[in-house]
């Protein structure tokens, strides 16, 4: 590796040779360091990829669980044999199920944003208004029997229970047609 013509007594030549050797050594160390860093980085990326795959699987399972639960409660709400309504403080229908729409003898989407009080018979308005005020005042489950009436003047008795949501904004109302029970 040492050149025969190299003069060890010449300080300038000696310094130049030392710098060349240092440069070669630094390049080799840099390459080794680069290889080490590349391997370390590759390892970190592989570990991170596996972590992401595990998180993705967990998210997929959570999504499937959410979808099953949503389907279950949608069926439970929409197809229940009881009319379910969500009313705001003024009695406006915010949401209802299919049985609720059937009770009011109209299409579900047409009933949203209409006032439930419009379907309460004149004879039952005071009972309903007292019930509705009590639901909001007590923050407890309240119940009453009233008569619902339609523009075609058909009417029927219903039993209803209501409770206010935690945020005290809406009343959750269940309504059951009891007109057949009183005829028996």
Secondary structure, 3 states (H helix, E strand, C coil): CCCCCCCCCCHHHHHHHHHHHHHHHHHHHHHHHHHHHHHHHHHHHHHHHHHHHHHHHHHHHHHHHHHHHHHHHHHHHHCCCCEEEEECCCCEEEEECHHHHHHCCCCHHHHCCCEHHHHECHHHHHHHHHHHHHHHHHCCCEEEEEEEECCCCCEEEEEEEEEECCCCCCEEEEEEECHHHHHC
